Amino acid sequence: MDDELAPGSPAPTGTSPTGSNLHDWNTGLAGPAPDAGSVSGTADTQFGGEGKPEWRDPSAIPGVQRAFTGAFGEKLRVLADAAGMVQAVLESTDLDSLSDAEVVAFTQTVENAGRPVDAARVGAATVVGYRSRPGLGRDSMAWRLGASHQSDLLTRLTLASRQEMKRRLALGEKVAQRMLAGQVLEPEFPAVAAAMRAGELGIDAAETIVKGLADYKVHGRFDADQADVESAELGLVERATGSVFDRTRGPGDSDIRCTGPILRRGDSEGFTYPADDLRSLAARMQALLNPDGAAPNATTVEAKSTISFGELTRGLYPLRGGVTPVLKGVIQNLFNTFQSARSAPRFPSAQEQQRIEAGELVPGELIDERTGGEKRADILRGILVQVAQDPRTPTMGGMPPTVMVHVNAADLLKDAGVGWIDGVDGPVSMKTITQMIDNGGFQPVFFGRAGAVLGLGSKARCFSPMQRKMITARDGGCIIPGCDCPPQWTEVHHVVPWQVGGKTHASNGVLLCWYHHHTIDSSGWRIRMVGGRPRVMAPHWIDPSGTWRTPGKHRAHDPKTRPQDE
């Protein structure tokens, strides 16, 4: 192929290669002319079904080799030398031996050093992506290098993930210069671009600002005064960097009107925020830019809550979607209400200390090892179970919402194996099945050899509604001390297991929340019944004395009317 071809595709800035770049990329990026020996033999849909050259190592391409010579080659050598110096300093630094002050200074310094490199990575990915866009066909840089598309080329060149390349491309489209009708325009987010070039704004903060204001830019979802949008962008950049960026005077501008490029003007006098906190600041900016929200007739752009399930991964179905601020407020308020009861430690009163010494109260504050996310999941489970059990809940085929679990009878009797829930691919452990049966009983279905249903057995191992009312009146809620789970969220647990002859009777049932029911065999708590009332023994790390004690007063009981301990 001819070594002197037309210049490559212009960069997003709208400027074409000049000088030594005139025959830079087309010099050696194109592979051999497509023929039986050089084409992969498979059609690539991005390039109109045409075969493409095989991938070649860029270091072996003449054009890339020449890039390391001349003035630009000198820049590359400076970068390589700087990388070597940084690597040498890092290798000579023993982080574990640094003092607190030194490790703080080191953390900030390496972060500051990495930001200009991150900005250059975004810029380079944007140019590569633009020159590899599908519309260029055989002139695309990706085609000429033997890659299938933009992200494929970028991952081959950088060895980074495709997700990271998509992230850089998405940000680069907003902070790179644009071209319209032959005229070079500034980036959509010029302040973000200026702060990134100055090495003061990291990628995560830049993404937060761009995502927060993208809907308010020209041709966005909402109408907004663009001068206000730019002011909001400048304000967020200032809060993220601690520096004031603003427009400079252009030709013919006055002191009031400035149309020049955005540059750093000095230090900010306000607070500086990490990237995570910028989201709430961006939300406030959105309210100022569009205080009325979506227009009443703009139902197509009004935010709507949505929830769906992903594919089973490592035993969990990921939740996908999002909620409106109103729905989040409702959910968050419920979570906060039920999580706040045990949020702060306290010391026992004199009366409580006397009960501890008399063996009537478990000593100490109990440590809940669940994470915040696990607690929220348990709260949501309790709410949904309560709704499912409510008689006002709509029925399906005349039956209330019921979870159908399939399990082999032999596995159930020997407490081994797994079961399956109708409509759910993931297996359920026998431990979970036993817990579900404890609370709701089971009804066997008898099948013939050919799989036909022969009949239904009688419901077994099920506490009757009257028995549950009796147990609830006695226990008032989960009997594990310190647990404030509402009684309507609790499950009934057989103290003596049903498999070993335990009776389904109020004198053998206690209330436990889902979490304590699920972990009762592994958490160290022990339960027994004395005179028809439960006694509990705390794990040894809570109560080393191993004393059986009466569960403390539950919040559902009136201390004035609760019977005294026997």
Beta strands, then each sheet from edge to edge (+ up, - down):
strand 1: 178-180
strand 2: 183-185
strand 3: 243-247
strand 4: 262-267
strand 5: 306-309
strand 6: 319-322
strand 7: 405-406
strand 8: 418-421
strand 9: 427-429
strand 10: 445-447
strand 11: 453-456
strand 12: 491-494
strand 13: 509-512
strand 14: 526-530
strand 15: 533-537
sheet 1: 1+ 2-
sheet 2: 3+ 4-
sheet 3: 5+ 6-
sheet 4: 7+ 8- 9+
sheet 5: 10+ 11-
sheet 6: 12+ 13-
sheet 7: 14+ 15-
end
